[in-house]
Amino acid sequence: MRSLMSTRPSLPRRTRGRVVSPSPPAEEVLARAETVEADELRWIHIEKPTAADRAWLEERFSFHPLDYEDVASRNQRPKVDEYDEYLFIVLHFPQYDKTVGRLNAVELDMFVGPDYVITMPNDPIQPLSYLFDRCQRKEEQRQEVMAKGSGYLLYRIVDQCVDAAFPMLRKIGNKLERLEDDIFAGPSASTVRDISNAKQEIINFRKVARPQRTALKDLERTKRYVVGDLDIYFDDINDASERIWDTLENFKEVADALEQTNEAVYSHRANDVLLVLTSITVIVLPLTLVASVFGMNTGLPGEHSIEAFWVIVGLMVVLLVGMITVFRKRGWL
């Protein structure tokens, strides 16, 4: 919990649900900050906030200067800072980046007060954008999400973003199942690469989920702006976070097992190849020895005799058949 400075942040005075403060031109507000209002509750949404967006926010809300620094920074860990007048929340959510082909973390900064919620993702978060768009377009949806106060709106936002992780987990699970089939179909360089990519996805997912667990537990214990039995809802978010972590732990073990299995299968196939090559070498060796002895430029019994040639060939055939028979009985061929 971050302590306040000598001058505590104070919210702008509201008149009939509207902020009384100097405002920049309307086109600047509409260009960056989108607002939805219902029952004296405002939801202000700013995607990828810039310096101009932060300046716009500073003119209307006297939040702690360190919070504005955290919004500008892209390296904040998930946390919940509690002040007398508001909550400052930083959460991370996994998101697949198609440009680089891997899973990355998207940071969501939120200010939550008694009559407002401000969301500022550093990159668009699909479930969050979808929820905000529905609240903008549909009065019924707006009343359902925002009528129970800022605490319930905070729950809906976090719940949507947390639940978006489960389809990603299913895709990773399906990928691991396909990898298992590919391993026993035959080891290949592509299988090794796919296993490495799957492990990297799991590692990146774990980097997002591990610190998030602590922040969500802090959010559950805070119980700020929670009306009635809404604390049960935040407990549900925490349970979902634990299920995600347990699934990732399971996937990590499965990926490690698949890597070991792939190495074992590859080693087994390599041993089979080496066994066949060794058997061929051992079989051919005595035949080569016989041919070398009788190919020496010295006098030998039966030299220049056609009968001796066929005797030598017969001896080589007997050796060949005999060694093949012995190797097969021993299971070497």
C-alpha positions as CSV (number, residue, x, y, z in Angstrom):
1,M,0.0,0.0,0.0
2,R,1.5,3.3,-1.1
3,S,1.4,6.2,1.4
4,L,0.0,9.6,0.4
5,M,2.0,12.7,0.1
6,S,1.4,15.8,2.2
7,T,-1.3,16.9,-0.2
8,R,-3.7,14.0,-0.7
9,P,-5.3,13.5,-4.1
10,S,-8.7,15.1,-4.2
11,L,-11.3,14.4,-6.8
12,P,-12.8,17.2,-8.9
13,R,-16.1,18.5,-7.6
14,R,-19.1,17.0,-9.4
15,T,-22.4,18.8,-10.3
16,R,-25.2,16.5,-11.3
17,G,-22.8,13.7,-12.2
18,R,-20.4,15.8,-14.3
19,V,-16.9,17.0,-13.6
20,V,-16.5,20.7,-13.0
21,S,-13.0,21.5,-14.3
22,P,-11.3,23.3,-17.3
23,S,-11.7,21.2,-20.4
24,P,-9.7,21.1,-23.6
25,P,-11.4,21.3,-26.9
26,A,-14.1,18.7,-27.5
27,E,-12.3,17.2,-30.5
28,E,-9.3,16.3,-28.2
29,V,-11.5,14.6,-25.7
30,L,-13.3,12.6,-28.3
31,A,-10.0,11.7,-30.1
32,R,-8.6,9.8,-27.1
33,A,-10.9,9.4,-24.0
34,E,-14.2,7.6,-24.5
35,T,-16.8,7.8,-21.7
36,V,-19.9,5.8,-20.8
37,E,-22.2,7.1,-18.0
38,A,-25.0,5.4,-16.2
39,D,-26.6,6.1,-12.8
40,E,-23.9,8.6,-11.8
41,L,-21.2,6.2,-12.7
42,R,-18.6,7.0,-15.4
43,W,-16.4,4.6,-17.2
44,I,-13.5,6.4,-19.0
45,H,-11.6,4.2,-21.4
46,I,-8.3,5.2,-23.0
47,E,-6.4,2.7,-25.2
48,K,-2.6,3.1,-25.5
49,P,-2.5,6.3,-23.4
50,T,0.0,8.9,-24.7
51,A,1.5,11.9,-22.9
52,A,-1.4,14.0,-24.1
53,D,-3.9,11.6,-22.6
54,R,-2.1,11.6,-19.3
55,A,-2.1,15.4,-19.3
56,W,-5.8,15.4,-20.0
57,L,-6.3,13.1,-17.1
58,E,-4.2,15.2,-14.8
59,E,-6.4,18.2,-15.5
60,R,-9.5,16.4,-14.2
61,F,-8.2,14.0,-11.5
62,S,-5.6,14.8,-8.8
63,F,-4.2,11.3,-8.5
64,H,-0.9,10.6,-6.9
65,P,2.1,11.7,-9.0
66,L,3.7,8.2,-8.7
67,D,0.6,6.7,-10.2
68,Y,0.9,8.8,-13.2
69,E,4.5,7.7,-13.5
70,D,3.4,4.1,-13.3
71,V,0.9,4.7,-16.1
72,A,3.8,6.1,-18.2
73,S,6.0,3.1,-17.4
74,R,5.7,-0.2,-19.3
75,N,7.5,-2.3,-16.7
76,Q,5.1,-2.3,-13.7
77,R,4.3,-5.5,-11.9
78,P,0.6,-6.3,-11.1
79,K,-0.4,-4.6,-7.9
80,V,-3.2,-2.9,-6.0
81,D,-2.5,0.5,-4.4
82,E,-5.1,1.7,-2.0
83,Y,-5.7,5.4,-1.2
84,D,-8.4,7.1,0.8
85,E,-10.2,8.4,-2.3
86,Y,-9.5,5.7,-4.9
87,L,-7.7,2.5,-5.9
88,F,-4.9,2.3,-8.4
89,I,-4.7,-1.2,-10.0
90,V,-2.1,-2.6,-12.4
91,L,-2.9,-6.0,-14.0
92,H,-1.4,-8.0,-16.8
93,F,-3.2,-10.3,-19.2
94,P,-1.8,-12.7,-21.8
95,Q,-2.4,-11.9,-25.5
96,Y,-1.1,-13.6,-28.6
97,D,0.9,-11.2,-30.8
98,K,0.5,-12.3,-34.4
99,T,3.3,-10.0,-35.6
100,V,6.0,-11.9,-33.6
101,G,4.1,-15.2,-33.3
102,R,4.3,-15.5,-29.5
103,L,2.4,-14.8,-26.3
104,N,3.0,-11.4,-24.6
105,A,1.6,-9.6,-21.6
106,V,-0.7,-6.6,-22.0
107,E,-0.8,-4.1,-19.1
108,L,-4.1,-2.7,-17.9
109,D,-3.9,0.3,-15.5
110,M,-7.1,1.3,-13.7
111,F,-8.2,4.0,-11.4
112,V,-11.3,3.1,-9.4
113,G,-13.3,5.6,-7.3
114,P,-16.8,5.7,-5.8
115,D,-18.4,7.0,-9.0
116,Y,-15.9,6.3,-11.8
117,V,-13.7,3.7,-13.3
118,I,-10.8,4.6,-15.6
119,T,-9.2,1.8,-17.8
120,M,-6.0,2.4,-19.7
121,P,-4.6,-0.7,-21.5
122,N,-1.2,-0.2,-23.1
123,D,-2.5,-2.3,-26.0
124,P,-6.1,-3.1,-27.0
125,I,-7.5,-6.0,-25.0
126,Q,-10.3,-7.7,-27.0
127,P,-12.7,-8.7,-24.2
128,L,-12.3,-5.3,-22.5
129,S,-12.9,-3.4,-25.8
130,Y,-15.9,-5.7,-26.5
131,L,-17.5,-5.0,-23.1
132,F,-17.0,-1.2,-23.4
133,D,-18.4,-1.2,-27.0
134,R,-21.5,-3.1,-25.8
135,C,-22.0,-0.6,-22.9
136,Q,-21.7,2.2,-25.4
137,R,-24.2,0.8,-27.9
138,K,-26.8,-0.9,-25.7
139,E,-28.7,0.8,-22.9
140,E,-29.7,-2.6,-21.4
141,Q,-26.1,-3.8,-21.3
142,R,-25.0,-0.5,-19.8
143,Q,-27.5,-0.7,-17.0
144,E,-26.6,-4.3,-16.2
145,V,-22.9,-3.6,-16.0
146,M,-22.9,-0.2,-14.4
147,A,-26.0,0.0,-12.2
148,K,-24.4,-1.7,-9.2
149,G,-21.6,0.7,-8.7
150,S,-17.9,1.0,-9.5
151,G,-17.1,-2.2,-7.6
152,Y,-19.3,-4.4,-9.7
153,L,-18.0,-2.7,-12.9
154,L,-14.5,-3.4,-11.8
155,Y,-15.5,-7.1,-11.3
156,R,-17.0,-7.3,-14.8
157,I,-13.9,-5.8,-16.4
158,V,-11.4,-8.1,-14.6
159,D,-13.6,-11.1,-15.0
160,Q,-13.9,-10.7,-18.8
161,C,-10.1,-10.3,-19.1
162,V,-9.3,-13.3,-16.9
163,D,-11.8,-15.6,-18.6
164,A,-10.2,-14.7,-22.0
165,A,-7.2,-16.8,-20.9
166,F,-9.2,-20.1,-20.9
167,P,-9.5,-20.3,-24.8
168,M,-5.8,-19.7,-25.0
169,L,-5.2,-22.6,-22.6
170,R,-7.4,-24.9,-24.6
171,K,-5.4,-24.1,-27.8
172,I,-2.1,-24.9,-25.9
173,G,-3.7,-28.1,-24.7
174,N,-4.7,-29.1,-28.2
175,K,-1.2,-28.3,-29.5
176,L,0.3,-30.6,-26.8
177,E,-2.0,-33.4,-27.9
178,R,-1.0,-33.0,-31.5
179,L,2.6,-33.0,-30.5
180,E,2.2,-36.3,-28.8
181,D,0.8,-37.9,-32.0
182,D,3.6,-36.3,-34.0
183,I,6.3,-37.7,-31.7
184,F,5.2,-41.3,-32.3
185,A,4.6,-40.7,-36.0
186,G,8.4,-40.2,-36.3
187,P,10.9,-37.7,-34.9
188,S,11.7,-34.7,-37.0
189,A,13.2,-31.3,-36.8
190,S,9.7,-29.7,-37.0
191,T,8.6,-31.7,-34.0
192,V,11.5,-30.5,-31.9
193,R,10.8,-26.9,-33.0
194,D,7.1,-27.2,-32.2
195,I,7.9,-28.6,-28.7
196,S,10.2,-25.7,-28.1
197,N,7.5,-23.2,-29.2
198,A,4.9,-24.8,-27.0
199,K,7.3,-24.6,-24.0
200,Q,8.0,-21.0,-24.7
201,E,4.3,-20.2,-24.8
202,I,3.8,-21.9,-21.5
203,I,6.8,-20.0,-20.0
204,N,5.4,-16.7,-21.2
205,F,2.0,-17.5,-19.9
206,R,3.4,-18.4,-16.5
207,K,5.3,-15.1,-16.4
208,V,2.0,-13.3,-16.7
209,A,0.0,-15.5,-14.3
210,R,2.5,-15.8,-11.4
211,P,2.6,-12.2,-10.2
212,Q,-1.1,-11.7,-11.2
213,R,-2.2,-14.2,-8.5
214,T,-1.0,-12.0,-5.7
215,A,-2.6,-8.8,-7.1
216,L,-6.0,-10.6,-7.5
217,K,-5.8,-11.8,-3.9
218,D,-5.1,-8.3,-2.8
219,L,-8.0,-7.1,-4.8
220,E,-10.3,-9.7,-3.2
221,R,-9.2,-8.6,0.3
222,T,-9.5,-4.9,-0.4
223,K,-13.4,-4.9,-0.7
224,R,-13.4,-1.3,-1.7
225,Y,-16.6,0.0,-3.4
226,V,-18.1,-3.5,-3.0
227,V,-21.8,-3.4,-2.2
228,G,-23.8,-6.3,-0.7
229,D,-22.4,-9.8,-1.6
230,L,-20.1,-8.6,-4.4
231,D,-17.1,-10.0,-2.5
232,I,-18.3,-13.4,-3.7
233,Y,-17.7,-12.3,-7.3
234,F,-14.1,-11.3,-6.6
235,D,-13.6,-14.7,-4.9
236,D,-14.7,-16.2,-8.2
237,I,-12.1,-14.3,-10.1
238,N,-9.4,-15.5,-7.7
239,D,-10.6,-19.1,-8.2
240,A,-10.4,-18.7,-11.9
241,S,-6.8,-17.4,-11.5
242,E,-5.9,-20.4,-9.5
243,R,-7.4,-22.7,-12.1
244,I,-5.3,-21.0,-14.8
245,W,-2.2,-21.5,-12.7
246,D,-2.9,-25.1,-12.0
247,T,-3.5,-25.7,-15.7
248,L,-0.2,-24.0,-16.6
249,E,1.6,-26.2,-14.0
250,N,0.1,-29.3,-15.7
251,F,1.0,-28.1,-19.1
252,K,4.6,-27.4,-18.0
253,E,4.9,-31.0,-16.8
254,V,3.3,-32.4,-20.0
255,A,5.6,-30.3,-22.2
256,D,8.7,-31.5,-20.2
257,A,7.4,-35.1,-20.5
258,L,6.9,-34.7,-24.3
259,E,10.4,-33.4,-24.7
260,Q,11.8,-36.3,-22.8
261,T,9.6,-38.8,-24.8
262,N,10.7,-37.2,-28.1
263,E,14.4,-37.6,-27.1
264,A,13.7,-41.2,-26.0
265,V,11.9,-42.1,-29.3
266,Y,14.7,-40.4,-31.3
267,S,17.4,-42.2,-29.3
268,H,15.5,-45.6,-29.7
269,R,15.3,-45.1,-33.5
270,A,18.9,-44.1,-33.7
271,N,19.8,-47.2,-31.7
272,D,17.8,-49.3,-34.2
273,V,19.7,-47.8,-37.1
274,L,23.0,-48.3,-35.4
275,L,22.1,-51.9,-34.6
276,V,21.3,-52.7,-38.3
277,L,24.5,-50.9,-39.5
278,T,26.6,-52.7,-36.9
279,S,25.0,-56.1,-37.9
280,I,25.7,-55.5,-41.5
281,T,29.3,-54.6,-40.7
282,V,29.9,-57.7,-38.6
283,I,28.3,-59.9,-41.3
284,V,30.4,-58.5,-44.1
285,L,33.6,-58.5,-42.1
286,P,34.4,-62.3,-42.3
287,L,33.4,-62.3,-46.0
288,T,35.8,-59.5,-46.6
289,L,38.5,-61.4,-44.6
290,V,38.0,-64.6,-46.8
291,A,38.1,-62.5,-50.0
292,S,41.3,-60.7,-48.8
293,V,43.1,-64.0,-47.9
294,F,42.4,-65.6,-51.3
295,G,43.1,-62.4,-53.1
296,M,46.8,-62.2,-51.9
297,N,49.5,-62.3,-54.6
298,T,51.0,-65.5,-53.2
299,G,50.8,-69.1,-54.1
300,L,47.6,-70.7,-52.7
301,P,46.1,-74.2,-52.9
302,G,43.9,-74.5,-56.0
303,E,45.3,-71.4,-57.6
304,H,44.1,-70.9,-61.2
305,S,41.4,-73.6,-60.6
306,I,37.8,-72.9,-61.3
307,E,36.7,-75.5,-58.7
308,A,38.6,-73.6,-56.0
309,F,36.7,-70.4,-56.9
310,W,33.4,-72.1,-56.4
311,V,34.5,-73.6,-53.1
312,I,35.5,-70.1,-51.8
313,V,32.1,-68.7,-53.0
314,G,30.3,-71.5,-51.3
315,L,32.2,-70.9,-48.0
316,M,31.3,-67.2,-48.1
317,V,27.6,-68.1,-48.7
318,V,27.6,-70.5,-45.8
319,L,29.2,-67.9,-43.5
320,L,26.7,-65.3,-44.7
321,V,23.6,-67.5,-44.0
322,G,25.0,-68.7,-40.7
323,M,25.6,-65.2,-39.3
324,I,22.3,-63.9,-40.5
325,T,20.5,-66.9,-38.8
326,V,22.4,-66.3,-35.5
327,F,21.7,-62.6,-35.6
328,R,18.0,-63.1,-36.1
329,K,17.7,-65.7,-33.3
330,R,19.3,-63.1,-31.0
331,G,16.9,-60.4,-32.2
332,W,19.7,-58.2,-33.6
333,L,18.1,-58.1,-37.1
